[in-house]
Amino acid sequence: MSHSAVSQAAAVSVSIGNEASLRRSVVFKQKNTISFNSKPWSSSLALNQRRTSIRDSKRYTNSTIRMSVQQTSSSSKVSVSPIELEDPKDPPLNLYKPKESYTAKIVSVERVVGANAPGETCHIVIDHDGNLPYWEGQSYGVIPPGENPKKPGAPHNVRLYSIASTRYGDFFDGKTASLCVRRAVYYDPETGKEDPSKNGVCSNFLCDSKPGDKIQITGPSGKVMLLPENDPNATHIMIATGTGVAPYRGYLRRLFMENVPNYNFGGLAWLFLGVANTDSLLYDDEFSNYLKDHPEKFRFDKALSREEKNKKGGKMYVQDKIEEYSDEIFKLLDNGAHIYFCGLKGMMPGIQDTLKRVAEERGESWDSKLSQLRKNKQWHVEVY
């Protein structure tokens, strides 16, 4: 997800296949801090990883990149490494800054929406070789190449993208991060023709990237969307529009796909996703798999604005779907559920209006309820 333009991070179905082909060995030494290229990150271990470039190791082959989640079974969670990524008590923050960014490499770029989706969305896997760790719900900054037209001689501004993978990445080895980016294209309102000079610089750079291309990364940043794990039986209500679903992909892979040491999720994860049409659904196979394998722990409701009607006969937006289940949602919130919102900032007014109306119908003050949710740290919002 991009927090600066319509370009956004999200996700895609990724293969699980042969675990051994997805991971590389790592070596650990006892230390007081983890250091990533002289960037300290509080922990009890130092991570000394064998450095191998994409070009030399060819560890990410087409067969592993284009895996299908449909191949997994409910009985087999995927092993992850290095498990020492679980040790730190606090998330890594701003290990690399704009003036001292990290040079990563593109592993793969793949279109992940159908032919009838409005616009193009690409799933992009980035190799950071273990040097830019992050937690689920955080963001990376991307600095596109070239100079800032508003500041000649200076680089472009950083664009923030929510990370769409768990801390172990799509290959479960702690070496990659995934973004899913919607290409921002500008069309002249008078002629209806594309004006490349006004297209989104960063989203087009990312979607046009090729495997092996270098990419400048900053971060990770953000704490508001971190997945609270102090209660493994908690309820998480996740609301997204479009590729704002990015952080939830990371959550759900951690909850249902990965064999995370000392963490066994026993609560409820409920995803509401609003998109234009069926072709716009992002990694629907992945979510459908969770629904099939964990029906008691996962719920998934879609709002397809161009294909469905709400109860008033208008387009079905995500807030309309929320309203259908409003009584249940309010009861869950009263019992301590966390609720998350991610996507374009235009989603929030409609959602807030719906929640306020429902609260009033229940004889409650929405302002008081919202204040309490924020105080209890149950309310998580990241819109752009």
N, C-alpha and C positions, 0 to 999 in steps of 0.2 A: 504494500500500500504506500502510495506517496502522500505525504502530508503537505505537499506544496502545490499539487496539481491534480488533474483527474487520474494521472498514472498512479497505479496502486499495486501493493504487494498482495499476493494471495497464494494459490496453490494448485496442485495437480496430483492425479493418481501416480504413485511411484512404486517400483517393483520391490518385492521382498526377496524372491528367489533364493539363491545360495548365499547364506550369511557369510561364509568364509570369504567370498569374493568381494564383499562389501566393506570389509574392515582391514585395517593394517595394524601391525603390532606397535606398541608404544613402550617406552622405558621410563620408570619413575625413580626419583631419588628423594630421600627424606630431606625436607627443607622447611623453612618457616613461611615462605611465600611462594605463590606461583608467579612466574615471570614470563610474560609473552613479549619477546623482543624488548626487554628492559621496561615493560609496562607491568608494574606489580598488581597482583590481584590477590586479596587476602585468602589464604588457605593454609593447610598443613603440609602441602606437598609442592614440589617443583616438577613441572612437566617438561621432560626433555624428549621431544619427539623426533624420530628419524625423518629428516627433511627430504622429500622426494617430489619433484615437480610433476605436473600432469604429463608433460611431454615425455619425461624419462620413464615414469612408472606406468603410464597408461592404465592406471588403476580404475578409471571410470570408463568402461567401454560402452558401446551402444547398447549391448545386451543388458547391462546393469542399469543404464539410465532409463531405458524404456520398459522397466519392469511393470507388471500389472498387479495392483493390490488384490485383484480378484483371485490371485493364486494363493493367498494366505488362507489359513484355516483358523477357526475360532480358538482351537486348542494350542496354537503355537504363537506365542509372542516372540518378537525378535530381540536377540541379545544386543546390547549396546556397549560401547567402550569409547573412551576410557571412563570407567565408573567414578574416577576421582573428580569428574565434573560435578558430582553430587555433593562434594565436601564443603565448598564455601557456603557460609551462612548468609552472605549478602551478594547481590547480583553484580557482575562486572559492569562498570560504567565508564564511558569515555576513555577507553584504553588508547584510542587513536583519535586525534583532533584534526580539524581541517588543514592546519599548517603542517601537520605531521601525520598524514593519512597512511593507511596500510595498502600496499599493492597486492591485490588478490588476482585470481584468474577465473575466467568464465569456463565452466565445465560443459554446460549445455543450455540451449535456448529452444523452447518448444511451445508452439501455439496450443492453447488448451481450451479454446471455445470452438463451437461449431460454426458452420458456414453462415447460419442465419442470426448469429449473435451481432448486435450492434457494436462495431469496433473490434479491435484485436487485443487479446490478452495472452501474454507469454509467461511461462514458468521458467525461471532462470536459476540455475544452480551455480553457486560461486564457491571456489576452493580457497579457503583461508589457511589451510594447512595446520589448523589447530591454534593459530596465533591470535584469533579474534573471537574468543568465546562469548556466548550470550545465553540468556535464559529465554524461555518461551514468553512471548508477549512484548519483547523488546524490539527496537528498530536499529537498522543500519543507516548510515548516511552514505550517499553516493555522490561523487564529484565527477560530472561528465567531462570529457576532454575538451580542450579549446579554451578560449578566453571569454570572459563576461562582457557582452556587448555594452552594458551600462557602465562597466569599469575596465576600459581598455588596458590590457596588460595583466589584469588580475584573472584568476581562475573563476569558473562558474561557482555559484552558490551551491551549498550542499542541499540535496534533496533527501528527505527521510522516507524510508520504506519499512513497513512492519515486516518482520521476518516470518516466513511461512513454514518454518520447519522447527523441530525440537533442537535442543542444544547439541544433539548428536548428528543432526543433518539427515539428508535423505538416504545416506549410505550407512548411517548408524555408527560412524567411526569418529565423530567429533571434529571432522575436517572441513565440512561444508556448511553453507547456509543457503536457503532458497528464498527467492522473491518471486512474486508473480505480478507482472507489470502490465497495466493497460496502456497501450500506445495512445498518447494524447495527440489528436489530429485536429487542426483548425480548418473549418470550411467557411469561406466567405459567404455571409448571409445574402448578399445580392446575387452573386453568380452561382453559388452552390458548389464552387470548385475549391479543392484543397489549396491552402496557402502554406507551403512548406516553411516559409520564413517565420510563421507563427506557431508551428508545431512544438510540442513539448520537447525540449532539448534532451533531458535525461531519459525519459521514457523511450524515445526513439533510439537513443544510443544503446540502451539496454536491449530492446527488442531486436535491434540490428546486429548485436554482438555475435561473435563466432567463438567456438571453443578455443581456448588458449589465449584469447584477448585479455589484456590487463585491465583492471578496474580499480579505481581509488576508493577506498572505504574508510568511513569514520564510525566511531561508536564503540560498543553498542550504547544505546540511550533508552531512557524510559523506565518508569517503575509503576505507573498507574495501571498497566494491563498485565502485570505479573500474575501468574496463577497461584492463588493462595493454597498451600499444601499442608498447612498445620492440621487440617481436618480432612482425612481421606474419604469421609462420608458426606462431604458438603455437596450442595446443589449449585451448579453453574449454569446460568441462563445467558446464552450468547446470542446477540442480535447484530446482524450485519447486512449491509447493502453492498452488492457487487463484490469486488475483491477486498473489501474491508473484512472479509472472512479470514484473511491471512493469519492473524494470531490464533484463531480458533483451530486452524489446521494443526498448528503446533501443539495446542492443548490436547486435542483429540488423539493425535498420534502418541503422545506421552501417556494418556490415560488408557488407551485401548490397544495400541499396536506394539509399544516397546516394553520390554521386560526391565523396568527400572528397579534397581535394588532398593529394598526396604520401602517400597511404595506400591500399595495395592488399592486402587480406586474402588470404593464401594458405594459412592454416591450417585447423583444423577447429573448428566450433562445434556442440556436441551438447547439445540441450535435452531434459530430462526434466520433464514437467508432470503433476502429479497433481490431478485434479478429481473431482467426484462422478459426472458423467455427460456424455454428448455435448453436451447443451444448455449445460453449464457451461464448455465450452472457450472460451477467450478468443482472439480474432483468429486462429482456426484457418486461415482463408483466407490470411492473411498468411504464416504459417509454412509452409503447404502450398506456397505460391508459391516460397519459398526452396528447399524440398525439390525441387521440380520443376526450378528453374533452376540450382541449385548442389548437385547430389547428392554431389559429391566433397568439398564443404566444409561441408555441413550435414546433421545427423541430428536426428530428432525422434521421441521416444518418449513415449507417453501412458499414464497409469495412470488408468482410470476405475473408481473404487471401487464404484460401484453397478451397474456393467454387466459387469465382468470379474472373474474369479477368479484368484488366484495358484496356484502349483504345489501348494500344500497344500489348496486348495479354499476358502480364505478370500477376503476382499475384496482386490482388487488396489490396493495403495497404492504410492506412488512408490518406497519403499525396496525393494519386491518387484521392480519394474522394474529398479532399480539392480543388484539381486542377479543378475538374468538376464545382465547384461553385466559382472559384477564383475571377471573376469579381464582383460578389455580395459581397463576403467577403471583398474585398479591398474597395468597396464603403461603406460598413458598418463601417470598420475601419476608413475611412476618416471622417465619421460622429460621431466618438467617441466611437465605440463599444469596449468592453473589450474582449481580447482573452486569453484563458488559455490552458496550455499544461501540461499533467500529465501522467506519465508512465515510462517505461524503457528509460534510457538516449539515447539508440540507435535509438529512434524514431526521435530525433531532427535533425540530419544531413539531412535525406531525406526530412523532412518537410521544413527545412530552404532552401534547394536547390530548392524545388518546389516554395516556396514563392519568392525566388530571381529571378528565371526564369520568373515567372509571372510578377513580378515588371518590369523587363527589357523589356518584351513584351509590357508592358503598357507605356514604356518610362520613368520609374521611377528608382531612385537609391534605392535598397533595404536597403543598409547600412544607408542611410539618413532616410528612412521611419522607420526602426527599432529603430534608435536613437530617433526619434520623439515619437514613440509609448511608449518607455521606459520612456521618459521624461514626457509624459502625464499620466503615470501609467496605460496604457491600456494593457500592456504586462505582463503576469503572467506565470511563468514557475516553475514547481517542478518535476524534473526527478531524477532517482536514478540508 
